[in-house]
């Protein structure tokens, strides 16, 4: 019976999971910030340079949701990753 099921399984292809962002979402930076803060209740928690033209920003919500945004010097920002259960870490003094 396995001989008959194996070819059928190979033809169906891999299963894909539903993603909260099926594709990268880009908007003008001011609209992205408004969407994140008012619609999603998120606040910018961290940011860092990725190069001379890009800034990476981490936005988190009170419920633990997080969003990683890249902001370009051109005035466009794009959501590149999202997730749940964000855990902020504190550094011990050296």
C-alpha positions as CSV (number, residue, x, y, z in Angstrom):
1,X,0.0,0.0,0.0
2,X,2.9,2.3,0.7
3,X,4.1,1.9,-2.9
4,X,0.8,3.4,-4.1
5,X,0.7,6.3,-1.5
6,X,4.3,7.5,-1.9
7,X,3.9,8.7,-5.5
8,X,0.7,10.5,-4.6
9,X,2.4,12.2,-1.7
10,X,5.3,13.3,-3.9
11,X,2.8,14.9,-6.4
12,X,1.0,16.9,-3.8
13,X,4.0,19.0,-2.9
14,X,5.0,20.5,0.4
15,X,2.4,21.8,2.8
16,X,2.8,25.5,3.5
17,X,1.8,27.3,6.8
18,X,-0.2,30.4,6.8
19,X,1.9,33.5,7.4
20,X,0.8,36.7,9.2
21,X,2.5,38.5,6.3
22,X,2.2,36.7,3.0
23,X,4.5,39.2,1.4
24,X,6.6,42.1,2.6
25,X,4.4,45.1,3.4
26,X,5.9,48.5,2.5
27,X,4.5,52.0,3.0
28,X,5.6,55.6,3.5
29,X,7.4,55.7,6.9
30,X,4.9,58.1,8.5
31,X,1.9,55.8,7.5
32,X,3.8,52.7,8.7
33,X,4.5,54.3,12.1
34,X,0.8,55.3,12.4
35,X,-0.3,51.8,11.4
36,X,2.0,50.2,14.0
37,X,1.2,52.5,16.8
38,X,-2.6,53.1,16.4
39,X,-3.8,50.0,14.7
40,X,-1.5,47.4,16.3
41,X,-0.8,49.2,19.6
42,X,3.0,48.8,19.1
43,X,5.8,51.0,20.3
44,X,9.3,51.2,18.9
45,X,11.6,49.5,21.4
46,X,15.0,49.4,19.6
47,X,16.7,50.6,16.4
48,X,20.0,50.2,14.8
49,X,21.8,51.1,11.5
50,X,22.0,48.4,8.9
51,X,24.0,50.6,6.5
52,X,24.2,54.2,5.3
53,X,20.6,53.9,3.8
54,X,18.7,51.6,6.2
55,X,17.6,51.5,9.8
56,X,16.2,48.4,11.5
57,X,13.5,49.0,14.0
58,X,11.9,46.6,16.5
59,X,8.2,47.4,17.4
60,X,6.5,45.5,20.2
61,X,3.0,45.4,21.5
62,X,1.8,45.0,25.1
63,X,0.4,41.5,24.2
64,X,3.9,40.3,23.2
65,X,3.5,40.7,19.5
66,X,6.6,42.0,17.7
67,X,7.3,43.5,14.3
68,X,10.7,44.0,12.6
69,X,10.7,47.0,10.2
70,X,13.4,48.2,7.9
71,X,13.3,52.0,7.2
72,X,15.0,53.3,4.1
73,X,16.5,56.8,3.6
74,X,14.0,57.2,0.7
75,X,11.1,57.5,3.2
76,X,9.7,54.0,2.8
77,X,9.5,51.4,5.6
78,X,8.9,47.7,5.1
79,X,7.8,45.0,7.6
80,X,10.2,42.1,7.2
81,X,9.2,39.9,10.1
82,X,6.5,39.5,12.7
83,X,6.0,37.2,15.7
84,X,4.6,36.6,19.1
85,X,5.8,36.2,22.7
86,X,8.5,38.9,22.6
87,X,10.7,38.7,25.7
88,X,12.7,41.9,26.5
89,X,16.1,41.2,28.1
90,X,18.0,43.6,30.4
91,X,21.8,43.7,30.5
92,X,23.7,43.3,33.8
93,X,26.1,46.2,34.4
94,X,29.7,45.1,33.6
